[in-house]
Amino acid sequence: QVQLVESGGGLVQAGGSLRLSCVASGRIFSINVWGWFRQAPGKERELVARIDAGGGTTYAESVKGRFAISRDKSMKAVYLQMNNLKPEDTGVYSCKTVVLGRDFWGQGTQVTVSS
């Protein structure tokens, strides 16, 4: 079974930075895409950033210019560098990947940005 382990969340003041990590382990033969999602209190989970095997990236409009997604060449780890954090970035951040057509999610890591 594939397991995703996240780290890097925490409490930070507005304008600060955090770097999230997500590492996959288990029976992994092919990963084509990674995504970072977040869910704020009372809101639906939204896609924050995505990266594919070729290094192509997409970002939510709200984080463009502030967040950067990256990956290991193996595609077994993904990172999210978050700069100039804002209170509205607060939420639970989760990584997701697809292995052999099946979705896998991390447990999520809390990011709290104070004003």
Secondary structure as a PSIPRED ss2 file (coil, helix, strand):
# PSIPRED VFORMAT (PSIPRED V4.0)

   1 Q C   1.000  0.000  0.000
   2 V C   1.000  0.000  0.000
   3 Q E   0.000  0.000  1.000
   4 L E   0.000  0.000  1.000
   5 V E   0.000  0.000  1.000
   6 E E   0.000  0.000  1.000
   7 S E   0.000  0.000  1.000
   8 G C   1.000  0.000  0.000
   9 G C   1.000  0.000  0.000
  10 G E   0.000  0.000  1.000
  11 L E   0.000  0.000  1.000
  12 V E   0.000  0.000  1.000
  13 Q E   0.000  0.000  1.000
  14 A C   1.000  0.000  0.000
  15 G C   1.000  0.000  0.000
  16 G C   1.000  0.000  0.000
  17 S C   1.000  0.000  0.000
  18 L E   0.000  0.000  1.000
  19 R E   0.000  0.000  1.000
  20 L E   0.000  0.000  1.000
  21 S E   0.000  0.000  1.000
  22 C E   0.000  0.000  1.000
  23 V E   0.000  0.000  1.000
  24 A E   0.000  0.000  1.000
  25 S E   0.000  0.000  1.000
  26 G C   1.000  0.000  0.000
  27 R C   1.000  0.000  0.000
  28 I C   1.000  0.000  0.000
  29 F C   1.000  0.000  0.000
  30 S C   1.000  0.000  0.000
  31 I E   0.000  0.000  1.000
  32 N E   0.000  0.000  1.000
  33 V E   0.000  0.000  1.000
  34 W E   0.000  0.000  1.000
  35 G E   0.000  0.000  1.000
  36 W E   0.000  0.000  1.000
  37 F E   0.000  0.000  1.000
  38 R E   0.000  0.000  1.000
  39 Q E   0.000  0.000  1.000
  40 A C   1.000  0.000  0.000
  41 P C   1.000  0.000  0.000
  42 G C   1.000  0.000  0.000
  43 K C   1.000  0.000  0.000
  44 E C   1.000  0.000  0.000
  45 R C   1.000  0.000  0.000
  46 E E   0.000  0.000  1.000
  47 L E   0.000  0.000  1.000
  48 V E   0.000  0.000  1.000
  49 A E   0.000  0.000  1.000
  50 R E   0.000  0.000  1.000
  51 I E   0.000  0.000  1.000
  52 D E   0.000  0.000  1.000
  53 A C   1.000  0.000  0.000
  54 G C   1.000  0.000  0.000
  55 G C   1.000  0.000  0.000
  56 G C   1.000  0.000  0.000
  57 T E   0.000  0.000  1.000
  58 T E   0.000  0.000  1.000
  59 Y E   0.000  0.000  1.000
  60 A C   1.000  0.000  0.000
  61 E H   0.000  1.000  0.000
  62 S H   0.000  1.000  0.000
  63 V H   0.000  1.000  0.000
  64 K C   1.000  0.000  0.000
  65 G C   1.000  0.000  0.000
  66 R C   1.000  0.000  0.000
  67 F E   0.000  0.000  1.000
  68 A E   0.000  0.000  1.000
  69 I E   0.000  0.000  1.000
  70 S E   0.000  0.000  1.000
  71 R E   0.000  0.000  1.000
  72 D C   1.000  0.000  0.000
  73 K C   1.000  0.000  0.000
  74 S C   1.000  0.000  0.000
  75 M C   1.000  0.000  0.000
  76 K C   1.000  0.000  0.000
  77 A E   0.000  0.000  1.000
  78 V E   0.000  0.000  1.000
  79 Y E   0.000  0.000  1.000
  80 L E   0.000  0.000  1.000
  81 Q E   0.000  0.000  1.000
  82 M E   0.000  0.000  1.000
  83 N C   1.000  0.000  0.000
  84 N C   1.000  0.000  0.000
  85 L C   1.000  0.000  0.000
  86 K C   1.000  0.000  0.000
  87 P H   0.000  1.000  0.000
  88 E H   0.000  1.000  0.000
  89 D H   0.000  1.000  0.000
  90 T C   1.000  0.000  0.000
  91 G E   0.000  0.000  1.000
  92 V E   0.000  0.000  1.000
  93 Y E   0.000  0.000  1.000
  94 S E   0.000  0.000  1.000
  95 C E   0.000  0.000  1.000
  96 K E   0.000  0.000  1.000
  97 T E   0.000  0.000  1.000
  98 V E   0.000  0.000  1.000
  99 V E   0.000  0.000  1.000
 100 L C   1.000  0.000  0.000
 101 G C   1.000  0.000  0.000
 102 R E   0.000  0.000  1.000
 103 D E   0.000  0.000  1.000
 104 F E   0.000  0.000  1.000
 105 W E   0.000  0.000  1.000
 106 G C   1.000  0.000  0.000
 107 Q C   1.000  0.000  0.000
 108 G C   1.000  0.000  0.000
 109 T E   0.000  0.000  1.000
 110 Q E   0.000  0.000  1.000
 111 V E   0.000  0.000  1.000
 112 T E   0.000  0.000  1.000
 113 V E   0.000  0.000  1.000
 114 S E   0.000  0.000  1.000
 115 S C   1.000  0.000  0.000
